[in-house]
Amino acid sequence: MAVAVLLATTAGTAVVAPTSALAQSSSSARSFDIPAQALPDALILFGRQAAVEVTAESANTRGRSTNGVSGNLSPAEALSRLLTGTGLTFRWQSNRAVVVEPAPQSADGAIQLGPVRVEGQSDQGSSGLPLSITSDAAATEGTGSYTTGIMATATKLPLSIRETPQSVTVITRQRMDDQDLRDINEVINATPGLVFFKEGPVRQRFYARGLNVENLMFDGLPSSINTGNLSADLILSDLALYDRVEVVRGAAGLTQGNGSPSAAINMVRKRPTRDPALHLLVSAGNWDRYRVEADASGAINAAGSIRARGVAAYQDNESFQDVVDQKRALVYGVVEADLTPTTMVTLGGSYQQEDNHNMWGNLPAAWDGSDLHLPRSTYLGNRWGYWNKDNRSAFAELTQAFGQGWNLRLAANALKSNVDMLGVRIRQSAPNVFNQTVGRYIYHEKHVSLDGNVSGPFQLLGREHQLVVGASYRDSRFRGIGGSGGTIATNIDIYDWDHDLVARPASIDLSAWFTNRHEQLSSAYATTRLNLTDNLKLIIGGRLDWYKSDGEDIYAADSAKINGRLTKYAGIVYDVDRHHSLYASYTDIFKAQTLLDQNSKLLAPIVGRNYEIGAKGEYFDGALNAQVAAFLIDEENRGTAISDQTQCPGYADDITCYEAAGLVRSKGFEIELNGALTPDWQIGGGYSYARAVYRRDDDPANIGRRYDSSIPVETFKLTTTYRLPGALSRARVGGTVNWQSGIYAAGLQGDGAPYRREQKAYAVTDMFLAWEMSAQLTLKANVGNLFDKRYFQGIANDQTVPNIGYQTYGMPRNVMVTARANF
């Protein structure tokens, strides 16, 4: 019986993904040249030539062959011809993903020639590893969605959110554009379960589940944020070059190695498109804030085998604070080439520069910690203060498809960052006596990450399973010098400060403080997903790490070495029905510390153990994802500042020393919802409760006390956008609400007087309105802090220097108008 696969567009089917994107994917003509051969290899070649992800169970394609296809055809037509006579059909999951599966049969076994389905993500997620990943198969750009189909940040396996036995969130390109998110700080502030904390005007920290987030990844390759040396200053990234940000809450030991058990943040870069595309953006806001972007992509040869993309962005922002301003520039380029039908190489790089006029610290509190009610425009620095940063990145990747679903990936990423700052802090020497102290610091940091792995399906006991085996290497170097120039202004009037009163210091001794540290991590890992039954999947994995650290600073830090440290991972997922799953997971992780004790010795590594149970739902063919999770994290040996800092070397120079904090336990739960409620209504958000307390400590008074009271226990974040119906269908409206519970910092001043700095619970509401002037041009207005809430973005909780001001106001009500053109 002759078999044909007939293509119907969207008749009789529910289209969840954007109709225009799917139509373009299935109907735009391309050049195909696929000879007759085994079907698995032909599908790999199709994926490369069509620039889409092809997913299929190898059991369905093994032993089948195709007569091939050639000519200038749409991807849908080409795939239809390719599958003729195979008994298989296909369905579009998104504009870049298609699933090949058996065609339905009637009761007598005859193949039914029904329409090819066009829909959102599949109910069951990715049931097998992709046959071929071209460019970025999981790209969210152009989907219009607040969720995604597959991600690999947690386990190295390309799994759907429902199939991943941990709490995960993906901030998609559409969500970044809707909320007007411009850098990683704003992404963290928008992500459920994560906390963005301002520690001064240009410093920041990230938290999840009550603990520091120190794990930052680029295209899946890790680079740690060394919070001890403030390298969080160095790795900030403009979002114009990223397709999405994937976040795994809890430990990500399999992909990270040395790291913290709180969360991992994976920044995934944009990749070239085969079809030509040009995106332009111009925006302007109050306080003289301006930004321009250009993004061009497409094939650079007739065959489409070489593709390139370039992104440039520049912004010039004044501030609601006096004197403060920021200028930021970005250039990004990437090229990918099909060396053979199954081999692709990618090369890229970026350069970013950010110049800030700002302070070292920020606004003080009263001696007792109460709010001084300073105007939000207050700037207690000087016009000559600056905090300048630049970073460069280069990356390369080679992917090789072997057929039968097996792939090789070799990847490298390098970062080089610099900071040069000169600024002042406000320090109280007595109640209501405010002085300026000055400092200058220069940091240089380099990160290199290498990774290679092979992945694919294998057969065992009559079932198909997945396996990833690989090795990685990381090398990071930090060098910092600097020092304090002492007090340069005394008894200043914080309510009427002259920014030109104090002259710039002629010189500052940069040899007063230095750190020079070199860390290396060599690793081998393996992960497998075992298909125990149709409804039960088990993921187990392990990672062996060899860590080495050498460093020196003015307090003669020791070297550290860890050999053959085993990180374990186990997760189980049970599909209750076609929409719901239950899961449980366990992983441990270690974090080598560079903190010094009072004897100038490095602390022992942190040991973290992460336990999690939860349930996940996947609705409307994967267009909407829901999850609820309960977790417990035990973390031992976490460094904490010792209570009597007078025992520290360099106490007079504000050098802090630490001790192992015994056992810190974080417990809580999270609820989250992301995706499309209807084709016109996107939603993303969640509630998180996380409380971390001391369970064991050398100081009995600490037991039961919160680990860090300056981190909110509860957060709620919700964003939504809706396309209006009928004659107003060109308009989209959206809003965001971010709420957090109260925080505080309490202790004793140098004279023994108690203080308590506090930020009560607050909510910030944003909104936007977008109008599609034409198919190419969209105008959008974003209003931030709609109700003009006055709040601080963080309360510094450093008990060793409680008299220094670090409090930073959140931005008052603000407006940004954006014009975006797409060609």
N, C-alpha and C positions, 0 to 999 in steps of 0.2 A: 504494500500500500504506500503510495507516495505521500509524504508528509511535508506540509508547508507551515511555516509559522507566519500568521497574518498579523499585521500591525493595525491596531485601532488607536486613535489618539486618546481622548479622555472620555469617550462615550461610555456611559454606564459604569464609570468608576469614580471613586472619591479622590479628588486631588488635594493632598494636604500640603505638599511642598509647593513653592510658588509656581504657578502655571507657566509664566513666561520663561522661567529658567529651565523648566523641564522641556518645554517646547523647543527651546534653542538647543538643548542637549540632544534631543531625539531627531531634530529635523535639519540642523545646520550641516551643510554638505562638507565632506572632507575627502581626502585622497586615501584610498585603501589599496593595499597590495599584499594579500595574504594567500600564499599558495596552498594547495591541498596537502594536508598533514594530519597528525594526531590532534584531536580537538583540544586537549589541555594546552598544547603549545600554540595552537591557533588563537585561543582566547587570550593568552598572554600577549600575543602580537596585536590582537584587536585592541586590548586595553591601552597599549602604548600608542597606537595610531589614532585612537579615538580620544585619548587623554581622559579616560574614565577608569574607575576602579571596577574590576569584574570579580564577583564573588560567586563561588560554586563549590559544592561538596565534590571532592575528588572521586567519590564513589559514583557520582552521576556522570562524570566525564571520562573516567578511565575506560579504555578500550574502544572509545568512539573516535571517529575520524570525520573530516569535513572536506568538501570539494573546494573550499577556499572562496575568496571573494576579491574582486578588484574593481576599480573605477572610482568616480567621484560620486559618493553616496552619503546620505545622512547616516550617523552611527546606528540608528534604529534599523534602517533598511539593511545596512551592512551586516549587522548581527543577525537579523532575520534570515538573510541568505546563508550566513555562516552556519546557522543551526538547522538548516533544511535537511531533513532525513535523519536527524539525531534523536528525535523524540523529546527534545528539550525546548523550553520556551524561556522568556525572560521578562523581568519587570524593572522599571526604573525606580530606585529608591530616592534619588535626588538628582540634581543636574550633573553630578560627577560620579554616581554610583549605580551599578546595575547588577541584578542577581540573576543567575542562570539556574533553572530548576526544571524538574520533569514536567512535561505538559500533562494536563488532566486527562484521565481516561474514562470512558463510559463503562457501564457494567459488563459489556462484552469484550472489553480490552481495547477497543478502538480509541485512538488519540483524538480528543476533541479540539477542534480548531477555534478556540476562543480568543478574545482580544488579549494583547499584551497589556499588563497592568502598569499604570503610571501612578506612583503614590509616594508617601513619605517613607520613613525608615521602617524596616520590617518589624513584625511583632516579636520575633525571637532574636533580633539583632543579627550580628554577623555569625552565622553558624559555622563558618570555616575561615581559615586565613585567606586573604585576597590572593587570587591567582597572580595578580600583578598590581603594583602600586605605581601609578604614573604621577609625577609631580607629587602632590599631596592629596591622596585619595579622600582624606577626611576633611578637606578644606570646607570652611563654613561660609566663605565669601560668596555672595550671590545667592545663597539659599534663602535669605530673609528669615532664618530661624533663630530661636534662642536656645537650641539644643543641637546635638550632633549625633551621628550614627556610630562612629567607632573612635576609640582612643586607646593609647597604650602606655600612658604615664605610670600606671600603678603596677603593671606586671610584665611589660614588654610584649604582651599579647594584644593584638588588635581586637578589642572586645567592645561591645555596646555598653552603655552605662548600666543597663539592667544586668548584663553578664559579669560586671566587675564587682567583686565582693568587698567593696569599700565605698565610702562616701566620696563622690566625685562631682565636680562642677566644671562646665565649659562656658567661658565668657566668649561668645561668638563675635564675628566681625559686625554682624547686624546690631548686636547689643552695644558694642563699643560706639558705633556710629550714632545710634539712637540716643544714648546717654551722654554723648560728647566726651567719652573717655579718651584722654590724650597721653597718659603715662601709666606706669605700673602702679604707682600709688593710688591712682583713681580706680584701677581694676581691683586692687585689694579692698578698697573701701566699698566696692560694689558687690563683692563676692560673698555669698552667705557663709557664715561660720568663720570668716576671717576678720581680723581687726587691724585697722591702720592706725598707727600711733605716732604722733608728731613729737619728736624730742628736739625741740628747737626748730628754727625756720627751714633748714635745708636737710636736717637729719630725720630719719624715720625708722621705725621698727614695725615688723609684721608679726601677728600672733594668730594662732589657731588652737582651739581646745585648751586655752589657758597657758600655752607655752610659746616660746619664740619660734618663728619660722626662719630657717636658715638654708633651706634647700631651693635653689633657683636653677632651672634647666632651660636650655635652648635647643629646640628640636629634639628633645629627649636626652641631651647630653648635659650632665650636671656641672654646676659651678656653685660652690658654697658661698653664702654671705657670712663673712667673718665679723660678727657683731662686736667681738672684742676689739677689733682694730677699725671698726666703723666702715668696712668696705661696702656696707649697704649704700654709702654715698657714691660708690664708683659704678655700680652695675645698673643704674636706672636706665630705662629704655623708653624712647618715644614709641607710641603704638602704631605709627603709620606703616611700619614694616612688618606688622604681625597679622596673621589671619585669625588667630584665636589664642586664648590663654586657658590651659587645662590645669585644674587644681585637684589634687588628691589630699583629702584630710586624713590625718593619721599618718603612720609611718609609711614610707615608700622605699623600704630597704633594698628591694630587688633592683630598682632602677637607680637609686641614689648611692648606696653603699654608706660611707661615712656621712652621717647627717642626724637631724633631730626628728623625733617621732610626731611632730605636730602636723606638718603638711609639706607638700612639694608643689612648686609652681613651675609649670612648663610653658615657656613662651615659644609659640610655633610660628615661624616666619612665613610670609607670603612666598609663593612659588610662581614661576611663569605660566601663562596660559597659551594654548596653541592659537586661539582666535585673537585677533588684535583687539586691544582694549585701552582706553585712555580715561583716567579719572582725574578731575580737577576739583579743588576745594579752596574756597576763600571764606574766612570768618572774621568777625569783628565783635568786640564786646565792650562793656563799660570799663572804666579805668584804662582806656587805651590798650586793649588787648587785641592783637591781630595775629592771624595765622594763614599760611598758604600751603597747599600740598599739590603735588603732581605725581601721578602713578601711571606708567605706561608699560604695556606688556604685549607679547605676541611672538609668533614664529619669525625667525630672521632668515629662513631659506624656504624655497618653494615647497619642499617636501614636508616642512614642519618638524623636521628632526632636531633642529636647534632652536631653542626658545629662550627669550630673555625678558627680564623685567627690571625696571628702574623706578625708585621712589625717592622723592626729595620733599623735604618739609622745612619750614622756617616759621618761628613764632617770636613775637616781640611783645612782651606783656609788662605793663605797669601793674600796680597793685593797690588794693584798698589801704595798705600801709604806706605811710610816708617814706619816700626815698627808695623803697624796695622795687626792684624790677628784675626781669629775667629775659634773656635772649637764648633761643635754642635752635640749632640747625641739625639736619639729618640728611645724609645721602646713603642710599642703599642700592645695591645691584646684585643680580643673580642670573646665572646662565645655566641651562641644562641641555644636555645633548644625548640623543640616542646613538650610542656607538655601534650597537647592533640592535636587531629587533627585541632582544631580551636584556640589553645592558644600557644603563643610563648613568651618566655622571653629572653632578651638580657642583658648581663653584659659585661662591658669593662672598660679599663683604659689606661692611657698613662703617660709617664714621659719624659720630655724634659729638656735638660741642654744646655746652651749657654754661653761660656766664650769668652769675647772680650778684646783684648788690644786696647784701643782707648781713645779718649778725651771726655770731657764733652761738650765743644763747638767744633768749627772747624776753618775754615779759615776766617780771617777778610777782610773787604774792607777798602779802604782808608777813611780818615776822611770825605771827601765829598761824599763817597759812591761809587766811581769809582773802577774799577777792578784793583787789584794790580798785576795781571798776574803772580801769583805764579805758579810754576810747579805743575802738578797734583800729583806728588809724595810727596808733602810737608806735613809733619806732625809736628805740633808745640806743641805736647805734650811730655811726658816723658815715658821711657820704663816701669815705674812702674804703669802707668795708666791702669785701668781695668773697665769693665762694665759687670758684670756677672748676668745671669738670670737662673732661673729654674721654671718649672711649672709642676704640676701634675693634672690629670683629672680622674674622675671616672663617669661612667654613667650607667643607667639601664633603661630598657623599657619592658613593658608588653603590648602585643596586644592580643585582644580577638575578634574573629569574631562571631557574633550572627546569621548570616544567613540573607537572604534578603538584603544583602548589608550593614548591620549595623556593625560597629566596635567600639571597645573601645581601647583607647591608654593611658597608664600611663607612664610618662617618668620623669627621674631625671638626672640632670647634676651638677657636682661639679668641681670647679677649685680652685687651690691653687697656687699662684705665689709669687716669691721673686726676688728682685733686690738688688744687693750690688755693688755700684760704687764708684770709687775714680778717679778723673780726674781734668783737668785744662781747663780753658777758656782763650782766648786771649782778653784782654781788653785794649782799647786805653785811655790813660789819657790825651793825647793831640795829635795833628797831628803828625803821624809817630813815636809816642812813644807807644810801644807795651809791655804790661806786662802780666804775668801769674798769674791768681788767681785760687785757688784750692778749691774743695769741695768734701765732701763725703756724700752720702745719702743711706739709706736702706729702702726699701719698702716691705711691706707684704700685700697681697690681697687675699681675698677669695670670691668666688661666688657660690651660690647654686640656682638652678632653678628647679622648679617642675611644671608639667603640666599634666592635665588629661582632656580628651574630648571623647565624643561619636559623631559619624558621620554616616550618611546614607541617603538613599533616602526616600521621602514620597510623597504621592499622594494628590493632591489638584486640584479641578475643572477639573478633567480628565487628568491632566498632572503630570509628575514626576519631583520633585524638590530635592535639596540637602540641608542638614542642618548639622552644626557643633555647638555643645554646650560644653563649657568647663570652667575650672577654673585654675588659675596658681598662683604661689608664687615665689618671688625672694628675696634673701637675699645677700647683698654684704657688705664686710667690708674692709676698707683700713686703714692701719697704716703706717705712714712714719716718719722717724727721719733723721736728718742730719744737716749740717751746712757748712759754708764757712770758710776755713782756712786763708782767706785773700790773699794778694799778696805775692808770693814766688819767683818771678823773675821779674826784671824791665829792661826796655829798651833793650829787646831781639832783636837779629838780625833774622828777619823772613825769610831772604833769605839764611841764613847759621846757622841753629839752631843745637845745640848739644843736643841730646836726653838724654844724661847721665850727663848733667851739674848740674841739680838740684836734690838734694836728696829727697827721699820720706819723707813727713812730719811725724814726730814721732807720732802725735796725732791731731785730729780735734774734736772740741766740737760738739757732735751729739745732744745736747739739744737745739741748737740755733733755730732749726725749727722742728716742729712736726705737724702732722695731724692724727687724729683718728676719722674715720667716719663710721657709720653703717646705711645702707639704707635698707628698706623693702618695698616690693610692693606686695599687694594682689589684685587679679583681677578675674573677671568673664566676659565671653565673649560669643557671639553667632553670627554666620554668616549663611546666607541662600542664595542659588542661585535659583532664581525663573525662571522657564521656561515659560515665558509669551506667546510666540508663538514659532513656529519652528525656527524662525530666531532672536528672541529677548530674551535676558537673563538679569535679574536684580539681582545684588548682593548687599545685604544690611547687615549691621552688626553693632554691638555696643560692647563697652568694658567699664566696670566700674572698676576703680582703686582706691585703698586706699594706699597712700604713706606715709612713715614715715622716717625721717632722724634725727639722733642724732650724734653730733660730737663735737669735741673740738680741738682747736689748740692754738697756743700762742696768738691769737687774739680773743679768746672766741666766736667762731662761734655759732649762735643760732641753735636750732633744727627747723625742718620743718615738717608740717603735711598737707596732702591733702586728703580729704574724699570724696569718691563717685564721682570721676572725670569721666565724660562720654566722651569717644572717639567715634566718629561717622564715618561710612564708607558707601559710596554708589557708585556703579559702574554699568554701563549699557553697554552691548555689542550687536551690531546689525550685523548679518551676511549678508553682501551684496550679496555674492554668496558663492560657495563652497571653495573659496580661500581667500576671503577678509572680514574683519570686521572693523566696526567703533566702537569707545568706548569713554566714558566720565566717569570721576570718581572724587570724592571729599572725603577727609578725613581730620580730624584735629588730633592734637597730642599735648601733653604737655611734658615739660622737666623740672623737678625740678632742681634747680641750687644750687651748693655749693659755688659759688663765693661770695665774701664779698664786701660790699660797703665801703665807707670811714669811716663809723661808725661801721665797723665790723659786719654788719648785712647781713644775706643771702638775695640775690635778689629774687624777686618774680619769679614763674615759667615762663619759656618760653611757649608761646602759638603759635603753628604753624597751618596754614591752607593750604592745598595742593589741587590745582585744575589742572586737566589734561584732555586733549582731544587728540585723536590720531586715527591712522589706522594701522591695522596689516594684514600681508599676510602670508599664509602657503602653501607651494608648494611641489611638488614631494612627496605627501603623508606625509607631515610634516617634511621631511628631511631638508627643508630650511625654515627659519622664517625671516620675515622682519617686521620692525615697524618704524613708524614715530610718534612723540609726540610733543605737545606744552604744556608748564606748567607755572603755576604761584604759587609761595609760598609766603605767608605773615607770617612773624615771628615777634612776639612782645616780648618785655622784654629781648631780647638777651643781655647778659652781655658783655660789652666792657670796656676796660681800660679807666679810666677817664683821661682827658687831663692834669690835674695838679696833678701829682703823689706825689708832696710834701705834699699833704693833706692826704696821706695814712699813717696809722700806719705802722711802720717798713720800711719807705721809704729808710732809709740808708742801709737796708739789702736786697734791691731789691724786697720787697714784694709788689705785684701789687694789687690795689683795683679797683673796677669796678662800673659801673652804668648801669641801663636799657637803652638800645639803642633806645627806641621808637619802630618804625616799620621798619624792613628790608624787602624789597621785591626782590625776585629772579624771573626772567622771562627768558624764553628761549625755545629752541626746540632741539630735538635729532632725528637722523636717524641711523638705525642699521640694519645689515644683518648678520645672522649666520646660518651655516649649509652646506649642500652639493649642489653645482651647478650641479655636475654629480657624479656618484658613486666614481670617482677617484679624485674629486676636492672639498676640504673643504675650507670654507672662514668664517671669523669672524671679525667684526669691525663696527665702526660707527663714526659719527661726532656729537659733542655736542657744543651748544652755551648756556651759562648761565651767566647772569649778575645780581649780587645782589647789590642793592643800598639802602641807607637810604631814607625812605619816610617820617619819622617823627622822630625828635630827639630834645633833650633839647638845643643842640647847632645848631642854624639855619644854620651855615656854613656847617654842615654835610649833609644837605638835598640835595639829588641828587648825593652825592659822593659815590664812590664804597665802599662797605662794607669791602672788603679786596682786595687790589690791588696786593697782592702777590699770588693770585689764578688766573690761566689763565681763560680767558673768553671763549676761544675756544680750543677744543681738537679734534684730529682726530687719530684714531687707526685702523689699518688694519693688519690682519694676514691671511695667506693663505698657503695651502699645496696641492701639486699635485703629483699623482702617474703617472710616465711616462708610455707610452704605449709600447706594443710589447715586444721586447727582453729586454727592460729596465724596465719592470714592477716591478722588485724588488726594484727600486729606487723611493724615494719620495723627492721632493725638496719643500722648503717653505721659506717664508720671512715675516718680520714684519716691519711696519713703524709706529712710534709714533711721532705725531707732537702736539705742543702746542703753543698758542700765547704768546706774551711777558708779563712779570710780572715786578713789581717794588715795592719798599718801599721808602717812602720819609718822611722827617720830619726835626727836628732840633736837633743838638747835644747839649750837656750841655752848651757850650759857646755861643749858639745861631746861630752857623754856619749851613747853610742848607746842607742836604745830600740827595742823591738819589741813592739807589742800584737798579740795573736793570739786568734782564736776558731777552735778546731779544728772539723772537720766534725761535724755533729750531725743528729739526726732527732727530730722531735716527732710523737707519735702522739695522735690524738683518736678518740673514738668516740661514738655516740649510739644510743639505743633509743627508738622511738616506738610508742605503742599507741593505736589508734583506739577510743576508748570508745564512740563511736556515729558515725553519718554526719556529725554536726555537730562533735563534740569529739574532739580528739587531745591526748594527753599525751606529752611528749618530755623526755628527760634527755640532756644533752650533757656529756661529760667531756673537758676539754681537758688536754693534756700528761699523758696517762695515766700515763706512767712517771716523771713529775716531773723531766724533764731540766733541768739548770741550764745556761743559755746566755745570751749577749748577743745582742741583736737588731741590733747593728751595732758596728763599730770605727771611730771617727772617724779620718780619714786626712788631717787638715789639718796639714801640716808647719809652717805658720806659727805655730801655737799648740799644740804637742804637749803642753804641760803642763796643759792644761785638760781636765777630765773630762766626757765625753759618753756613756759606756757605759751602756746600759739593759738590765736583765735582761728576758728573756721571762717571761711569766706562769707561775708554778708550777702544779701540778696544781689544777684547778678544776672545779666542777660548776655547771651552769645547768639548772634545771627549768622547762619552758614548757608552758602550757596554751593551746591555740589552738582557737577556735570559729569555724565557718563557717556562715552562714545564707543 
